[in-house]
Amino acid sequence: MNLPESAQSRADLIEHIRRLLDDLDANEAEWENSALGDFLEALAAWLTDCESAATLKEGRIDPNRPSWELFACALSAARVYE
């Protein structure tokens, strides 16, 4: 799967989402939040907690500045975030 950091454009994010779908199809048992409701809850929780530097690549991503990369990180994290 491509890394969320590679999402530097809308097209990159679309590719990231498609790879997440492929990963879900192939590895659903490895996803903590494979049901839509659980995934959305984890997505909201991760975005709430994401201001920690460790969560966002040692502060390289500004959680208060919307970006394709931040969105990709959030989607990837929501697969397993509790």
Phi, psi and omega in degrees: 000142178289152183280147180301330181296341181280355181278092180248001179209170177300318179298320177297318180294319177301315178297320179298315179297318178297322178290326174298317178299316177299319180295320177299315179299319185275332190223039185305325181296338180274350179273124176291327187234068182276339176279143185304314180299316178296319180297313181294322177297317179293323178298313178296319179295317180296317179296328176294321186266357193287358182288349178291139183300323181296324181293326186246056172055054177054040175083006182290333179253127178277113183290349179260003177243108181303137178206159176300320182295316178298316180297317179297318177299317180298316179296317179295318181295324183296342178299325189230357185290138179246000000 
